[in-house]
């Protein structure tokens, strides 16, 4: 188990290989419902088409998150991406905050207007397609986990996302990033603010301590690290900690249609 006396060993930045993509033309011949998978982040909006098994049917489309990321502005931005990805049957969205029954309750790295916003309902009305919305780290986890034992996901980007699973089933509502830790919160140390404020060396030190702390707190069997700032990791990870590709934040979208924790 992680947390048993780790030491920082310098090594080149680590990255996870992206899953092989299929051509855009595959979407025309796919059998079964095609999912438009969306990942909303504090710095970028991403989208991709997936087949029923969760394999990509298109390239990943990306654009910068609007400077004032209100719900209206984000939906307008997503419209730009969707024009490049026609022919979907349903929508899955990963959102950076607490989501319950399609309603967004927190959005620390977006805009206060998201608090209490019926996002899932708005998407269904906007695109006239069935939709499901979940926390972004939860969706990324679905694309990464093996479904065995206790598995945890931490995303390192503008903020810090987290999700926890037992035998492949999501434990919804976990927002570890905003939990008080040491003198601040986990996100204060490991989000972009922490990286900019304390520097890369201290950020790596705090990430190592976080791995240890979460191992003792959650007794996970495996930890997955995702998000753009995994490229900043400069120490050798324990064997039960894995870096996952940013694409997992989209590839897990199909799982929202089969997991009871998301249904309502």
Secondary structure as the mmCIF struct_conf table of DSSP 4:
data_model
#
loop_
_struct_conf.conf_type_id
_struct_conf.id
_struct_conf.beg_label_comp_id
_struct_conf.beg_label_asym_id
_struct_conf.beg_label_seq_id
_struct_conf.end_label_comp_id
_struct_conf.end_label_asym_id
_struct_conf.end_label_seq_id
TURN_TY1_P TURN_TY1_P1 UNK A 2 UNK A 3
BEND BEND1 UNK A 4 UNK A 5
STRN STRN1 UNK A 10 UNK A 10
HELX_LH_PP_P HELX_LH_PP_P1 UNK A 16 UNK A 23
HELX_RH_3T_P HELX_RH_3T_P1 UNK A 24 UNK A 28
TURN_TY1_P TURN_TY1_P2 UNK A 29 UNK A 29
BEND BEND2 UNK A 32 UNK A 32
HELX_LH_PP_P HELX_LH_PP_P2 UNK A 33 UNK A 34
STRN STRN2 UNK A 35 UNK A 40
BEND BEND3 UNK A 42 UNK A 43
STRN STRN3 UNK A 44 UNK A 50
TURN_TY1_P TURN_TY1_P3 UNK A 52 UNK A 53
BEND BEND4 UNK A 54 UNK A 54
STRN STRN4 UNK A 56 UNK A 56
BEND BEND5 UNK A 58 UNK A 58
HELX_LH_PP_P HELX_LH_PP_P3 UNK A 59 UNK A 60
STRN STRN5 UNK A 61 UNK A 64
HELX_LH_PP_P HELX_LH_PP_P4 UNK A 65 UNK A 66
BEND BEND6 UNK A 67 UNK A 68
HELX_RH_AL_P HELX_RH_AL_P1 UNK A 71 UNK A 82
TURN_TY1_P TURN_TY1_P4 UNK A 83 UNK A 84
BEND BEND7 UNK A 85 UNK A 85
BEND BEND8 UNK A 89 UNK A 89
STRN STRN6 UNK A 90 UNK A 95
BEND BEND9 UNK A 96 UNK A 97
STRN STRN7 UNK A 99 UNK A 100
TURN_TY1_P TURN_TY1_P5 UNK A 101 UNK A 102
STRN STRN8 UNK A 103 UNK A 104
TURN_TY1_P TURN_TY1_P6 UNK A 108 UNK A 109
BEND BEND10 UNK A 110 UNK A 110
HELX_RH_3T_P HELX_RH_3T_P2 UNK A 112 UNK A 114
TURN_TY1_P TURN_TY1_P7 UNK A 115 UNK A 116
STRN STRN9 UNK A 117 UNK A 117
HELX_RH_AL_P HELX_RH_AL_P2 UNK A 119 UNK A 127
BEND BEND11 UNK A 128 UNK A 129
STRN STRN10 UNK A 130 UNK A 135
HELX_RH_AL_P HELX_RH_AL_P3 UNK A 136 UNK A 144
BEND BEND12 UNK A 147 UNK A 149
STRN STRN11 UNK A 150 UNK A 156
BEND BEND13 UNK A 157 UNK A 159
STRN STRN12 UNK A 160 UNK A 166
TURN_TY1_P TURN_TY1_P8 UNK A 167 UNK A 168
STRN STRN13 UNK A 169 UNK A 170
TURN_TY1_P TURN_TY1_P9 UNK A 172 UNK A 173
HELX_RH_3T_P HELX_RH_3T_P3 UNK A 176 UNK A 178
BEND BEND14 UNK A 179 UNK A 179
STRN STRN14 UNK A 180 UNK A 181
TURN_TY1_P TURN_TY1_P10 UNK A 182 UNK A 183
STRN STRN15 UNK A 184 UNK A 185
HELX_RH_AL_P HELX_RH_AL_P4 UNK A 186 UNK A 190
BEND BEND15 UNK A 191 UNK A 191
HELX_RH_AL_P HELX_RH_AL_P5 UNK A 192 UNK A 198
HELX_RH_AL_P HELX_RH_AL_P6 UNK A 200 UNK A 218
BEND BEND16 UNK A 221 UNK A 221
STRN STRN16 UNK A 222 UNK A 226
BEND BEND17 UNK A 227 UNK A 227
HELX_RH_3T_P HELX_RH_3T_P4 UNK A 228 UNK A 232
STRN STRN17 UNK A 235 UNK A 235
HELX_LH_PP_P HELX_LH_PP_P5 UNK A 236 UNK A 238
TURN_TY1_P TURN_TY1_P11 UNK A 239 UNK A 240
STRN STRN18 UNK A 241 UNK A 243
TURN_TY1_P TURN_TY1_P12 UNK A 246 UNK A 247
HELX_RH_AL_P HELX_RH_AL_P7 UNK A 248 UNK A 251
HELX_RH_3T_P HELX_RH_3T_P5 UNK A 252 UNK A 257
TURN_TY1_P TURN_TY1_P13 UNK A 258 UNK A 258
TURN_TY1_P TURN_TY1_P14 UNK A 260 UNK A 262
#
